[in-house]
Amino acid sequence: MAKLSNPHAGSLQFWPRKRAEKIIPSVNWQPVKGKGLLGFIAYKVGMASVLVKDNTPDSMTKGKKIVLPVTILEIPNIKVYSVRFYKFGKVLKDVIVSNDKELKRIVKLPKQILPFDFLIPKDYDDIKIIIYSLPKQTSIKKTPDLIEIAFAADDKLAFVKSLLGKELSLKEFFTSDLVDARGLTIGKGLVGPVKRFGITLKQHKTEKGVRRPGSLSPWHPARVTFRTPMAGQLGMFSRVHYNLKVISASSITEKDINPSGGFKNYGKIKSNYILIKGSVQGPPKRQVLLTQSYRPTKSPAKKKYELIEVLR
């Protein structure tokens, strides 16, 4: 007789399966290591193929030209919106240092900005900053995105003062060849349990539905548990891609990679961009938070590629 038991369909690693509350996920900055700014806001352009020269030691294709799939991300400049002082892990004081007119679309701004030195609290143990992107430098939208990021410096207060009122570019961030990408997946709306959890289709003569589970729950406990695969939201979930290899980081003025008609569903890149090996979650124009590598591994770190051209 065939075995009656069946493994559970669908991972419970991510629960509940509902839309994320924020378009840019929050980050636990404590284990993230690096120098300077530890995060940057990027916008997904799309995917492409690039021709590179493999300079990886002991590689089977060392010295040869190979084609790799890459994700293109546009990274406009950012500015500091406010400085947060922490004490015992809680926000002690939030000092607003910018009232640019772009921010009026999303936050309520004070009429006047007081001198920063007079607003510094006497006793604090950590400093973080809230940055906002300048998407007007791109071709996709005008409303900026805000996110809190951490930074690494010997004298944090002096480092923060050096950032105020300035546009910070891509070169302020990328000090390593590995990055982590945090963002939301493509939203698919209401879908059934077959697509959502991967359960098997039932026999075609089944009277109570082919694309649904055979039983919602046992008699007791007399309720439907969250483990039962049911229809619901799929996509718009917060996910992280670790240790993505940076192929190239440049600006459009140094090397123009735009096709003649622009990228599909995005348009033309107008500012800084970065090429990352592999795929990144989300559709074109989706906000992605790039951070320094959370847990770098040896395999992607030792790979070295020299960009030759972006294939059309």
N, C-alpha and C positions, 0 to 999 in steps of 0.2 A: 504494500500500500504506500502511496506517496506520502511524503512528510507533510504534516498539517501545519507546522509552525512556519512563520515567515518573518524575515527581518523587518525592522521598522523602516517605513518609507519616509524620507525627509529628515534633514538634519535639525536637531534642536539646539545647535550651537548658537544660533542667532534667534532670540525670542524676546519680545513678541514681534511678529512679522507685520509691522505697521510702518507707515511713512515716517521718515526722520523728521524731527521737529525743526532742525536747522539745515540750511542748504550747505553750510560748511561745517563739518564735524569739529567738536572740541578735541583737544589734545592733552594727554598727560605729559607735560614737558619735563618732568623730573628725570626720567631715564634718557632723554634725548641729549646727545653730546655733540659739541661742535664749537665753532668760534663765530662771534658776531651774531647776526640775526639767525634764528633757528627755523624760521618759516617764511613762506612767501605765497601770495595768492596768484594762481594761474588760471587760465581759461583754455579748455580743450578745443583744439582746432580740428583734429582728426588724425587718421593714420596714413602712413605712406611707407614706401620701401626705399631704403638708402643703400648705396654702394659704398662699402668701407674696405679698408685694408686692415687685415687682422695682424696685430702686433703682439698678441698674447704669447708669453713664453710657453714653450712645450705644447703649443697648440698644433693640431693636425693640419690646420689651414694657415699656419704662420707664414707671413709674407705674401699671402694670396688675397685676391679681391673676392669678397663675399657680399651677398645681399641679405639685409636684415629688415624685419618689420619694426617700425618705430611709431610712437605717438608724438605728435607735435603739440606743444603747449605754448601759448602766448603769455608772456609775463610783463604787464605794464608796470610802471613805477608805482611805489607806494609812499604814503606819508603817515606820520604819527598823529592819531586823533586824541588820545589821552594816555596818561601814565598812571598805572595802578601800583600803589604801595601795599604790601602784604605784611601781616603780623600774625604768627601762629597759623598760617594757612588760610586766613580770612582777609578779605579786602579791608584795609584800614582807611584808605582814601583814594579817590579817583579824581585826578587833576586833568581837566580838559585843556589842551594846548593848541587846538585848531578849531576855527569856525569858518572854514571854507564853504562857499555857497553850494558846492556839490553835496555836502553833507546834509543840507536842509531837506533832501528827499527822504531821508531815513531816520534822522534824529533831531531832537530839539536842541538848538544851539544857544549859548549865552550871547548877549549883545557885545560884551567886551571880554577879552581874555586877560586875566590878571597875570602879573609877572610870576613865572614858574618858581623862582627861588623863595618867594614869600609863602608858597603853599606846600612846601616840602614838610612832611611831619617829622617830628624829632626822633621817634622810635619806630623803626620798621626793620624787617629781616629779609625782604625780597622785593624786587621790582619787576613788573612786566608792562608791556605796552599794548595798546589797541591800535592796530594799523588799519588803514583803508586804502583800497586800490584806486587807481585812476583809469577806469575803463574808457574814459573819453579819448584816451590815447589809442584805443582799439577801434574796430569797426562794428562792434556788436551791441553796445548799450552805453548809457551815460551814468546810471545809478551805481555808486561805489558799493563795495562789499566790506564789512567790518569783521575782524577776528582778533582775538587776543593771542599774542605770541610771546615767547620768551627769548632771551638772548644771553650770550655768555661773554663776560668781560671781567677783568680784574677789578675795575672801579665802575660799577653799574651806573651810579648816578652821573658820573662824568660822561659815560658812553651815551646815556639817554639825552643829556644836554647837547651832545654833538649831533643828534638826529633831529632835533626839533626844527620844524619849518623847512626841512629839506626833502627833496624827492629822492627816494632810495631806489637804486636800480638793481638789476639782476646780479651784478658783480659784487654787491654787498653780501650776498647770501651763499652762492655756490662755491664752497671750499673743498668739496669732496666729489667723488664720481658716483656715489650711491645716494639715492633719495627715496623717501617714502611718500606715497601719494594717498591722500585722504579725500574722499568725496562720496557722492551718492550715485547709485546705479541708475540705469534707465528705468523710468516708471512705466509699468505695464497695466496698472489699474486692477480691476477685479478679474481674477482668473480662477479656474477650477482646480481641484486637488491633483489632477493628473499632471498639469504643467507646474503647479506650485510645489508639490512634494514628490513627484515622480512615481506615483503609485501605478500599478499595472491595470490595464483595461480588463474589465470582466468579460465573460462570455457573451457573444452577441445576442443571445436570446434572453438575457437577464431582464426581468420585468421591472425592476426598480432602479434602472439606470446603469449604463455601462461605465460612464466616466465619474464614478463616485465610489467611496469605500463600501465594502459589503456590510459593515456594521459600524454604527456610530459609537457604541459603548455597550458594556455588559449590563445586565439587569441591575446589579449593584456594584459600585456606587451608582445611584440613580441620577447621573448627570453626564454630560458630555465633557470630557477632559480636554485640555489644550493639546494633548498628544494626538488627538484624532485629526487626520488630514482632512481639511475642509476648504471650501472656496474662500478667497479673501484677497487682500492686497499683495501684489508682487511688484518689486522694484521700488525705487526711491529709498533704498536701504543704505545705511552708512557702512562703507567698507574701506579697508586699508590694503594697499599693495606695498610690500616691503622690498627693499634692496633692488630698486630699479636702476639699471645702468644708464648713466648719462652719456650719450654719444657725442653731443655737441651742444654748446650754449653760446648764442651770439645775438646780434641785433640785425634788423632788416637793413640798416645802413651799411653794415659790414658785408653781409652776404644775403642777397635777396633769393628766397626760396619760394616765392609766390608763383603759382601757375598763372597763365595769362588771364584766365577768368576768375581767379581766386579759388579758395578751397570750398568744396561742396558743403552747403548748409552753414558756412561760416563767413566767407568773404576773404579779404586780403589781410595778412599780418602787417601791422604798422609799427610795432615796437619790438621789444626783446622777445626771443623765443628760445625754446629748449627742445632737443630731440631725445626721447627716452626709449630705450629698447623695450619692445613688447607693448602690451595694451594697458590702458588706464580706464577705469570705470567711468560710465556716464556718456551722454550724447554730446555732439558738438555744442560749444558755448557754455558747457557746464563748468561751474567753479570747482577748482581742485586746489587743495592746500598741500603744497610741497614742503617737506621738512627734512632736516638732516636725518641720516639713517638711524633708526631706533635700535636695531640689533644687526649690525653689519656682519656679513659672512664672507669667507675667503674666496669662494668660487666666483661670484660676480665682481668682486673687488679687484682680482688680479687680471681680469680681461681688459685688453687695451685695443681700441679701434680708432682708426684714422679716417675721418669722413672725407669721401671723394666727391659725391654728388647725391642729390635727392632725385630719385627716379620719378618721372611723371606718369 
